[in-house]
Amino acid sequence: MGIDDIILNREQCDRLYENVLINTEISPVQIPFEGKNQKKILVAFDTNGKLKKEDKDLLHNLMKACHLAMDDIALVNMREQEVPVSDIMQRLHSRNAILFGIPALGTNLPLGNEEEKVISHETFSFISTAPLSTLQNNVIRKKALWEALKLMFGI
């Protein structure tokens, strides 16, 4: 073992180089969301501006049926975010996520063609489904989403 093979851990580096000129700490980007995220559930949608009243009503009815309140979730508009869903889930410590109309390309998640199905990935589970506005008049997809939500939340 030579001098080129020495590996220092973070604590050792901090002690050796406590008076550095460059701050290496990365400031995390704040994720704006509605709710309090008490149960670590991400509910993401993708729309310009706020949700329409009828879409918000549908969302509230779904949450109520799942025995959830706004305090339990983090409601995030992905149109306002600069990072993919997977990063937001990590930063908010989400255990579950419901993705309404989120394009698969920008998620960094294995969505495939699995809509209205619970997908387990790493340390969390998520459901991808149509935008709330599409679900309004699509009884078949709403029923499929409800079945997936029951499975996800053990209802």
C-alpha positions in Angstrom: 0.0 0.0 0.0 1.5 3.3 -1.1 0.6 6.9 -0.5 -1.6 6.9 -3.6 -3.8 4.2 -2.0 -4.8 6.2 1.2 -8.5 6.8 1.4 -9.9 9.4 3.8 -13.5 9.3 5.0 -15.7 12.5 5.3 -14.9 13.0 9.0 -11.2 12.8 8.5 -11.3 15.2 5.6 -13.3 17.7 7.7 -10.7 17.6 10.4 -7.8 17.9 8.1 -9.3 20.7 6.0 -11.5 22.6 8.3 -10.4 26.0 7.0 -11.2 25.6 3.3 -11.8 28.5 1.0 -14.6 26.8 -0.9 -17.9 25.7 0.6 -18.5 22.2 -0.7 -21.9 21.9 0.9 -24.7 21.8 -1.7 -27.7 23.7 -0.8 -30.8 21.6 -1.7 -33.4 23.1 -4.0 -36.6 23.8 -2.2 -39.6 21.9 -3.5 -42.7 24.0 -3.2 -45.8 21.9 -2.3 -49.2 22.1 -0.8 -49.9 20.0 2.3 -47.6 19.0 5.2 -46.2 15.7 3.8 -46.8 14.0 7.2 -47.3 10.5 5.7 -44.6 11.0 3.1 -47.0 10.6 0.1 -46.2 12.6 -3.1 -49.2 13.5 -5.2 -47.8 15.1 -8.4 -49.7 16.6 -11.4 -48.6 18.5 -14.5 -50.6 21.5 -15.4 -50.3 25.2 -16.1 -51.1 27.1 -12.9 -53.3 25.7 -10.1 -55.6 22.7 -10.4 -59.2 23.5 -11.6 -61.8 23.3 -9.0 -63.4 20.1 -10.4 -59.9 18.5 -10.5 -59.1 19.5 -7.0 -62.5 18.2 -5.9 -61.8 14.8 -7.5 -58.4 14.7 -5.8 -59.9 15.5 -2.4 -62.5 12.8 -2.9 -59.8 10.2 -3.8 -57.7 11.3 -0.8 -60.7 11.1 1.5 -61.6 7.6 0.2 -58.0 6.6 1.0 -58.3 8.1 4.6 -55.8 10.8 3.8 -55.9 14.5 4.3 -53.9 17.4 2.8 -51.7 17.3 5.9 -50.7 13.8 4.9 -49.5 14.5 1.4 -47.1 16.8 -0.6 -49.1 18.1 -3.6 -46.6 19.1 -6.3 -47.1 20.7 -9.7 -44.3 19.2 -11.8 -44.7 22.0 -14.3 -43.0 24.3 -11.7 -40.1 21.9 -11.0 -36.7 21.8 -12.5 -35.9 18.2 -11.3 -37.5 14.9 -12.1 -40.1 13.2 -10.0 -37.6 10.6 -8.7 -35.5 13.5 -7.2 -38.5 15.1 -5.6 -39.5 11.8 -4.1 -36.0 11.4 -2.6 -35.9 15.0 -1.3 -39.3 14.7 0.3 -38.6 11.2 1.6 -41.7 9.9 -0.1 -42.7 6.3 0.5 -45.6 6.4 -1.9 -46.5 8.6 -4.9 -49.5 9.1 -7.2 -48.6 10.7 -10.5 -51.4 12.3 -12.4 -50.5 12.9 -16.0 -46.8 13.1 -15.5 -44.9 12.3 -18.8 -42.7 9.2 -18.4 -39.7 10.9 -20.0 -39.0 13.3 -17.2 -39.6 11.0 -14.2 -36.5 8.9 -14.0 -38.8 6.1 -13.0 -39.6 2.7 -14.6 -43.1 3.7 -15.8 -43.4 1.7 -19.0 -47.1 1.2 -20.0 -48.2 0.4 -16.4 -50.9 2.9 -15.6 -53.3 2.4 -12.7 -50.9 -0.2 -11.3 -48.8 -0.1 -8.1 -45.2 -0.2 -9.1 -42.6 -0.9 -6.4 -39.2 0.7 -7.1 -36.2 0.8 -4.6 -37.7 2.1 -1.3 -41.0 3.4 -2.6 -44.2 2.6 -4.5 -46.0 4.7 -7.0 -49.0 4.7 -9.3 -49.0 6.5 -12.6 -52.3 7.6 -14.1 -54.0 10.0 -16.4 -54.4 13.7 -15.7 -57.2 14.5 -13.2 -59.1 16.3 -16.0 -59.0 13.1 -18.1 -60.2 11.0 -15.1 -63.2 13.2 -14.6 -65.3 11.5 -17.3 -63.5 8.1 -17.6 -65.2 5.7 -15.2 -63.1 2.7 -16.3 -59.8 4.5 -15.5 -61.2 5.9 -12.2 -62.2 2.3 -11.1 -58.7 1.0 -12.1 -57.1 3.8 -10.1 -59.3 3.1 -7.1 -58.3 -0.6 -7.2 -54.6 0.4 -7.3 -55.1 3.0 -4.5 -56.8 0.3 -2.3 -53.8 -2.0 -2.9 -51.2 0.8 -2.2 -52.9 1.9 1.0 -54.2 -1.4 2.3 -57.9 -0.3 2.2 
